[in-house]
Amino acid sequence: MNDLVNIKNYIPNDSDIGKRVLNLYRVSTDRQVTYNENNEADIPMQRRECRRFLEQQGWVLVHEELEDGISGHKVRADKRDSIQTVKELALDKKFDILLVFMLDRIGRIADETPFVVEWLVENGVRVWSAKEGESRFDNHTDRLTNYIYYWQADGESRKISIRTKAGLGVLVEDGHYKGGSPPYGYNLVKSGRLDKKGHEKKNLSVCEDEAIIVQKIFDLYVRQGYGMHKIVMALDEQGIKTRKGKMFQTTTIRHILRNLTYTGILRSGESRSPMIEDLQIIPPQVFERVQEVMNTRRSDDLNNRKYPRKMENRLLLNGKIYCADCGAALIVGANGKFIEENGVKLKLLRYQCISKARKRKECHGQSTYIYHKVDGAVDEILQLLFSQLKNIPKSEVVNSGLAARQKEQLSRYKAADRDFDKAAAGLAELKGEVLKAIRGESKFTPELLSGLIEESEKQLTNAETVRNNLKRELEDCKRQAEEIQAQYDEVVSWAELYDSAEHKAKKMIIANLINRIEISRGYRIDIDFNIELEHFGISKPRLIECISA
């Protein structure tokens, strides 16, 4: 029963003419497919019903086509191998009747499927459904009826898609995995929840061995400055393979770097789950930085590209350095001269103002700067900065001026909270006088009491506004303190890595640490850092006339 009937094995018989049937089976998802002992796809229900129907009609089965996991709503006919095979066999007059379980198995695209069916009919093939009868095109009414049928099938597909997406969105928002193969770095574990059919659903769980590889991939990209191809090569050299034992591909690396799930947040379309700590492999700030790196490397805007596109370039600061006079980016140039570095003869590269090099606009600054003088000066500044940072205890950073500000904010919030409680108590007391005033037992008249209550309500509203504002300021202060602690950990890790880092890793550290470097005549250098140095008790390094031209 599971072996498909193939037209190659059919022995022609004159009495079969007009009764030769090609059965077409299709399901939209792999989950609707079963497999035989040879791991071959099968769609048993449609096969059984179609074979039973053709036997009742006295027809002869000459061929069967099976499509497993093909959407008749999303995939057009010219992309479906089975439809193309059916057309070829129809042109060769190999069968007389196309039989499907239901007509929407041919397709569900309103502006295409009825014309596919009409084409078959025009080429001498009768189209039948085991459940709905024959699809005819004898007159205008038949054509309209067919179009309406497939228009309704198309609409039903759209509604099913909307309902499915909405259901998956709710599932994800409740913190449950939507199903399918787990992303690299995770396993599937039993959840204890059952679906409508009584099957146990599964949740994600971190696979420790794979999670280490995921962390390595993120580290190579965002800290070491590796491109995706370089990451693939590095993993292959270390013998690290995919779950199927194959070499990683750049598309797989890109998918991993873009997958929000590694932050512990499940996603389905626009829906997001709360952050699930047990699923977090990559800290959110690292993931966000990776997205920033990937997006800015694709930018063609030199003045707004935070990260260099090519990490292998010898220049340490390309993509970060600008002309102080006109504000334009400095690009890489060469003048035909050579220098020797580590026994290797290399071209003498220069930074040059793009405004002057390409005559874009007037600039009175210096035209070019020898790269190793500029890179060396900035490298010296960073060495000094990192040596200072490594000597500052974390507790000193955390307990800096921000701690005093946080203490003051807390004191002000507590005072505002007391004022709010006092105003609320006063209003409650006045409202308690209302019944007494009605009975004539209060020292207040109803008119006076009404005015006092109105004024007290205004005071309470104002007190609540002040308290809420101070609460937000206090929360902002706490959040800033947490960010500074995280920033401290990150900067110290850069400091420890910088001395021994490869060139591209140094470039990535600089890309994260420095927002912009401006240089003017006489090699006057000004560095705008991405971190607030005052939080670390360090004055902003500034190198003025550090090098002779």
Steps between C-alpha positions, in 0.01 A plus 500: 500500500786741575675460161400773257360385166731620225395549141824333386364171633160540335427262210266673248164338431255626237207450736663745749480802267285768659535342846873542572538684832784699652456551874651815656550517876620805697536612861616844611734401784742219571303423817215366284730248333559144619794282398527133409769254604731639229456855634300596189233768532137390487158666533282199589157664541499674161640187329234277653206726410619569145572133426161399641324763287669402170426131563132588546508686167673213319800716417862383468778649717808563283703749709517666843668831587571593862589844642603498865530826692407724203266795557242536227440857620860626509675299226399581144449227240819573304699428817326169575667199339188284523281751313764526228512120474119487471512757219773312313310172522181676389673637190631150425144361533614254770180524707137608457386594853671693779358385833556678833346449842370860495547761229704730725775232491580639153555841658344787694616805306196692375673669206676183380349162596170525303703576188723196563187283520354665186828436316478129585139482379590679175775240448258210522532416873190467718557629853321317779482519878416189701283720727374783275452345158620624161634849436354613166555800269217450249364855529542837670310384809741207544797734477349738754415212735859373484644844561273551803601159638874577486444856620330353810783245541755783477312699762475198728877451470554860600269462800675179604836680470375790715356265763819293505722806538274641773504166683878475481525860619291426809704185565827696483370790711416243770865388492450173310696377198298518177635168370731375228868409512681674788756769411865402529586529870176348628334162552131411518367371833155380605282778636216306664252691280278314254367621165144442373594151382645403837862519383748647746644834394865583544698796627852621436791421729859623467743245354817589689746367239333690216446810713878530544537505119227765468681718754823446311338611173368820659838567664691451176269739321455781748823488701755348267371676189466184289279506192260212438728319256789536745280353777416203278870439436588537870234248605605256229867524604397409855293206378171657611210370291126556476247276671501281187878470505552735207709813455329824602394733215495880500119494471482290818733741682289797387182326620658430840616862537150626416305258723335684791434170680860498631410796725230286664213662306283281278364654182222429252439774245439818700429310823764476773519303824622644830873446556553138615826488698540123466514538119744790488830413331601851390453818711258747335762776480737269308221398262405865441862589427524217246189633323652847499826368354320302230278792402770770499748287305245493218469879497652698215497819709864555599407772748263274695666161476595411857679175416752450218379282214838327453677387815812374322607853398834600659362837612376491856262794483336489157131571535558692825713796399376832359635834389463759779473783245219381269363199694543258208624144547862416435556224247800278427753607240857423390774706330722227356749501788580191709587426862624186671292341777621185674737431212226539237502777240158670494347799326508819706130565559346831591174636635369766265205737521231384258392861437843584360567164335173509306455878498159477658514822699744764622730392783787694659628205701801282432463277194665180624630339818749211519300214642756346737557837673127547561436136591801499730384813683147367557639160600717678759196683640304176528789322670509781759123497541482123546784498752308755708173309469654173617613673819155630591308257728145425392368602840653844450318541171169380641530719809597812303298820468212302355453325834470837675247611241305177548495557877370854451233379257387236748474760776290730281275212393436397860408858590261519201349167603435636848338812352278280285392290801429818697288646218312170460429485873376861498265431210367187670434698818306767309294238316421349839336831597254486209241283676538702819442822305182358347377416854604842626755342735813642334680826571509548119207606287440283188603792276826561689570126516454467123757773436748349747465155340556646152815678618622189684452287187717746304770479766486120490529499120799733513663294775448183293653663190808613696537156660469318165752730332752448780438125486585500129813707565604256772444203267700677229782558748499134600495393135789733423697351790439150360607615155821651640579174679442305177705757309780469754510121456508539123767772492723307742465191277612717206791630705615147582463391137648804325873444557503148358213544252533435129479803273134443403406446866661836584295660222182355646589625850563847358171487308314430825700736723535803273222691330710737292856623459565842352841604372624838378822661381807409702346164590277655766280211613172512694323180604128475575447185711181294514535457876458767769856518632402718795309206645835323522674798656713560189538829317457486124833423332590766250813508286590843369790540260616154608700433188696717268361494147 
